[in-house]
Amino acid sequence: MSEINLPNVDTVVKTAGTYARDLAERTVATFVVAACGVGVAAGPADMFHASFWQTMGAAGVAAAASLLKGVVARAFGEKNSASLAKGV
């Protein structure tokens, strides 16, 4: 009978913790960037009545800021990750 090679429990826990930190950082960063994008594209007083092009502008601002954040994270964080969290 062949053996089943399962990963070490510590590796699984570390991977899950790393994933959770990375996911939390990306979720918070996306929220902040999208809120700023809507504020810039539609204006704070009119953000709930944005037109199609204002919404596309907000998405563009969010995408550009996320790209910039990933570049900055590579410069200051792990070289093979777009996260600023240590060890990700």
PLY file of the C-alpha trace (Angstrom):
ply
format ascii 1.0
element vertex 88
property float x
property float y
property float z
element edge 87
property int vertex1
property int vertex2
end_header
0.00 0.00 0.00
1.39 3.43 -0.87
1.88 6.13 1.74
0.04 9.44 1.70
2.45 12.37 2.07
0.65 15.10 3.95
2.25 18.47 4.71
3.54 19.24 8.17
0.84 20.73 10.44
3.06 23.74 11.22
3.39 24.46 7.50
-0.38 24.37 7.01
-0.99 26.69 9.98
1.73 29.11 8.82
0.32 29.10 5.29
-3.21 29.76 6.56
-1.98 32.60 8.77
0.02 34.10 5.92
-2.96 33.87 3.62
-5.25 35.51 6.20
-2.83 38.43 6.71
-2.39 38.90 2.97
-6.15 38.72 2.37
-6.90 41.19 5.17
-4.31 43.66 3.88
-5.54 43.45 0.31
-9.19 43.80 1.38
-8.52 46.90 3.48
-6.27 48.41 0.80
-8.89 47.83 -1.91
-11.60 49.43 0.23
-9.49 52.52 0.92
-8.36 52.85 -2.70
-11.90 52.39 -4.08
-13.32 54.94 -1.63
-10.63 57.43 -2.65
-11.29 56.67 -6.32
-15.02 57.36 -6.01
-14.29 60.50 -4.01
-11.90 61.80 -6.67
-13.96 60.77 -9.71
-17.43 61.79 -8.53
-16.73 64.26 -5.75
-17.53 63.61 -2.09
-20.94 65.29 -2.18
-22.13 63.34 -5.23
-20.52 59.91 -4.77
-23.84 58.06 -4.58
-25.06 59.52 -7.88
-22.04 58.80 -10.07
-22.47 58.44 -13.85
-21.10 55.54 -15.86
-17.93 57.44 -16.79
-17.40 58.62 -13.23
-17.68 55.02 -12.08
-15.17 53.96 -14.75
-12.89 56.77 -13.59
-13.15 55.52 -10.02
-12.25 52.01 -11.16
-9.26 53.41 -13.06
-8.04 55.33 -10.03
-8.46 52.21 -7.86
-6.57 50.06 -10.37
-3.72 52.56 -10.70
-3.40 52.93 -6.93
-3.43 49.15 -6.45
-0.68 48.80 -9.06
1.36 51.47 -7.31
0.82 49.76 -3.95
2.07 46.47 -5.42
5.21 48.15 -6.79
5.88 49.86 -3.45
5.29 46.56 -1.62
7.88 44.85 -3.83
10.39 47.60 -3.05
9.83 47.53 0.73
8.44 44.04 1.41
9.17 40.55 0.17
10.59 40.55 -3.37
8.19 37.87 -4.62
4.98 39.28 -3.14
2.71 42.24 -3.69
2.00 42.38 0.03
3.55 44.69 2.61
2.97 42.08 5.33
6.22 40.48 6.50
6.69 36.86 5.47
4.06 36.89 2.72
0 1
1 2
2 3
3 4
4 5
5 6
6 7
7 8
8 9
9 10
10 11
11 12
12 13
13 14
14 15
15 16
16 17
17 18
18 19
19 20
20 21
21 22
22 23
23 24
24 25
25 26
26 27
27 28
28 29
29 30
30 31
31 32
32 33
33 34
34 35
35 36
36 37
37 38
38 39
39 40
40 41
41 42
42 43
43 44
44 45
45 46
46 47
47 48
48 49
49 50
50 51
51 52
52 53
53 54
54 55
55 56
56 57
57 58
58 59
59 60
60 61
61 62
62 63
63 64
64 65
65 66
66 67
67 68
68 69
69 70
70 71
71 72
72 73
73 74
74 75
75 76
76 77
77 78
78 79
79 80
80 81
81 82
82 83
83 84
84 85
85 86
86 87
